[in-house]
Amino acid sequence: MKNKVIIFPLLIVATFFLTKFWSSSNKDIEKAVSVVPIVVDTPNWEYGLMIDSFNVSQGEIEPNQFLADILLKHKIPYTKIDQLVKESKDVFDVRKICAGKKYCVLTDKEDTAQQAKYFIYEKNPVEYVIFDLEDSIKVEACQREITTSTKMASGIIESSLYQTLVDQELPVELAMNLADLYAWTIDFYRIQSGDEFQVVYEEKSVDGTVVGLGEITAANFVHNNEPFYAFRFGEIASYDYYDENGQSMRKAFLKAPVKFSRISSRYSLRRFHPVQKRYKSHLGTDYAAPHGTPIMATGDGEIIEARYKKYNGNYVKVKHNSTYTTQYLHMSKIAKGMKPGKMVRQGDVIGYVGSTGLATGPHVCYRFWKNGKQVDPFKQKFPASKPIPVEDKDQFEIFKNEYKAKLDSLKPKNVAALKTSTSKGVL
Ligand SMILES: [Zn+2]
């Protein structure tokens, strides 16, 4: 009896839903059947014009071809071309028209003379200039709408990052963007086979055609089996990349390789050499400090030279990344264990102040290379290295966890587990 009481209302409910479902799906079928196809001429828009009413002739600017050559062919008199050149100056200088770029001439279908009504010059896939050739000439610089979509990619490096991207038909600009992002962490000239990456990035397209890459949103680069995560975080105008701990991916150099010192000679292209007694350039910064003062590496990096040379005395050279290298001269002693191949952290003691080589008194001559050229470190604009502000920490954690999960899902073992044949896809 008790069971019947429960089952009966259940039956009513079930019948209600079943009939409801049945009738609604029937209605859908009726609707589908009753649709009568009506052919509507939807006008095609291009360049903000209803293109169907024009005859369109497209082409590519040939070498040494001028705007006048094209327009004369399309019945625009020379006087008008002259007027156009003058009037368009503020919007677009027609002398900048260059070979290989696409253009388009529109003539009215009704016009028996087929005189050009519009000339459109495509600066690139995004920007174009439209010349309205009617009585009063109008020139307008226009832009197509850019759509940004999120993409994911991953790969294991066999020969080079570039080749891995090419093999996977991924945009090669990703290599540059990754190298920039990891400039302070990984030397991209030294990445090796077996290194892997996972990346979430933006792609820009116009009318379904990819026109370029946007920013990297998050990435993980596994170098020497060590993961390096990077997350883009912050306001659009002032975002930065942070590691898993919320530390900036960009690191500044220490202001000086020695504490409690004074600069005795700055970087200069012409100074009087105290020992050689003649003018010559001094491409380093000298810090005078007591004999034996510890000298620190000003940034993370790898020691590439640690030896004695006649003029340099005992010195150590540190390569920080593919852009920056520093060198420390005249050491009384090179610190223990400092030899080529040794990795050092910012602040590690690499030697001690002395006056070996060509030096008058105890000092360290600090030399700084950017892209192979000695520069004045004081004139370099180094990125600020600030951690995530305390008040944004919670938000960063949420963002980081979301994107870390996305990156981890792209790891080779996870991709294999999903049995996906491609590691590329839209989010
Ligand atoms: Zn010096």
Residues whose N, C-alpha, C, O or C-beta is under 5 A from the ligand:
A	BS01	ZN	G284 T285 D286 C365
